[in-house]
Amino acid sequence: MTEKALSPLRQRIVKDMSIRGIGEKAQSAHIRGVKDLTNFLGRSPNTATSEDLRNYQLKMKENDVSASTFNSRIVALRFFFGVTCSKEEMKRYMQFQRKPAGQPVVLSVEEVGYLLTAVPGPGLKFLAALGISYGASLRAAEVCNLRFVNIDRDRMIIHIEHGKNGKDRKAMLSSSLLDLLRDYWREAWPEGWLFPGKSKINLVVP
């Protein structure tokens, strides 16, 4: 179909996504997904039948479309048919693909040791930050958001605020990691944030 013929339908999709607060990047992905189905059908996507959707998904498999792209298109079409076209029943004819689970890379004790000894200076700031990340299994954002008050020395616990999905949680604090944090604190005297953006330790270059 021509862009002119698609324009009213596209405008309706955009308005539906705006009403639901879908971001610009997600909106673009939805439009691409619906456009791909349109190219496959050779006609307006709102005329698709259950058999059309089945053949479209089979075609994606034959073309070795990645699971992430496949699922992104399915999300777009589920929104298109369920919201824009008010055809909730069409969702049952679309299936998500399971992404192959890869094995995580796990460093050995020796490799972690080499990594920590290679941490640059000056001072202990980056060594302490990386040490608490590995030692307590914290994400990068969680390390950056740590404050001194989050370190519970009496209970040997790290209080993590607004972690993954905005949830609070606790992590164990080892004695060796506590010793490293003590050395870092005595050296840098951080105020507020445990690892502030600007270090108080300045490298003197002759």
KAQUI-V287731 format. One record per residue. N is the residue number from 1. PSI is psi in whole degrees, -180 to 180 (999 if undefined). OMEGA is omega in whole degrees, 0 to 359 (NA if undefined). Layout:
n = [N:N]
psi = [PSI:PSI]
omega = [OMEGA:OMEGA]
This chain:
n = [1:2:3:4:5:6:7:8:9:10:11:12:13:14:15:16:17:18:19:20:21:22:23:24:25:26:27:28:29:30:31:32:33:34:35:36:37:38:39:40:41:42:43:44:45:46:47:48:49:50:51:52:53:54:55:56:57:58:59:60:61:62:63:64:65:66:67:68:69:70:71:72:73:74:75:76:77:78:79:80:81:82:83:84:85:86:87:88:89:90:91:92:93:94:95:96:97:98:99:100:101:102:103:104:105:106:107:108:109:110:111:112:113:114:115:116:117:118:119:120:121:122:123:124:125:126:127:128:129:130:131:132:133:134:135:136:137:138:139:140:141:142:143:144:145:146:147:148:149:150:151:152:153:154:155:156:157:158:159:160:161:162:163:164:165:166:167:168:169:170:171:172:173:174:175:176:177:178:179:180:181:182:183:184:185:186:187:188:189:190:191:192:193:194:195:196:197:198:199:200:201:202:203:204:205:206]
psi = [158:160:-33:-40:-31:-21:-50:-41:-41:-41:-37:-40:-47:-42:-40:-40:-37:-40:-37:7:26:133:168:-43:-43:-36:-43:-40:-40:-44:-42:-40:-45:-38:-36:-41:-40:-44:-36:-42:-37:18:-179:135:-23:-3:2:141:174:-36:-37:-44:-38:-47:-35:-43:-37:-38:-40:-39:-42:-31:6:41:135:156:-38:-43:-43:-50:-35:-41:-37:-41:-44:-44:-35:-39:-44:-51:-41:-36:-60:-41:-8:41:67:-32:-19:-19:-30:-14:9:129:141:154:140:127:137:131:119:157:129:150:119:121:146:169:-40:-41:-39:-40:-45:-39:-43:-37:-19:-1:130:159:-161:158:-169:6:-54:-33:-42:-41:-45:-36:-42:-28:-48:-44:-31:6:51:145:160:-45:-35:-38:-45:-28:4:142:162:-35:-13:-12:108:96:-31:-43:-4:52:145:122:115:120:135:56:-143:134:24:15:146:149:176:148:149:144:116:160:-37:-38:-36:-40:-42:-43:-35:-45:-42:-42:-41:-31:-44:-22:59:144:128:-97:141:-37:79:159:-38:119:146:-6:120:135:122:117:121:999]
omega = [180:179:180:181:181:189:181:180:178:179:180:178:181:179:179:180:179:179:182:175:179:184:184:181:179:177:179:179:178:180:178:180:179:180:179:176:179:179:178:182:186:178:183:183:180:176:183:176:178:178:177:180:178:180:179:179:176:179:178:178:179:180:179:175:182:182:181:178:178:182:178:178:179:177:180:183:177:177:183:183:184:185:186:183:182:178:184:183:181:181:183:181:180:183:175:177:178:180:178:182:178:179:179:177:181:180:176:179:179:180:177:178:178:181:182:180:180:181:183:175:5:176:187:186:185:176:179:180:180:179:180:177:180:186:182:178:178:174:183:181:180:177:181:183:181:172:182:182:179:180:181:184:182:182:181:183:173:179:182:182:177:177:181:182:176:184:174:176:180:177:182:180:180:181:179:178:177:178:179:179:177:180:179:182:179:182:189:183:180:178:181:180:180:178:181:183:180:181:176:181:181:179:180:180:182:NA]
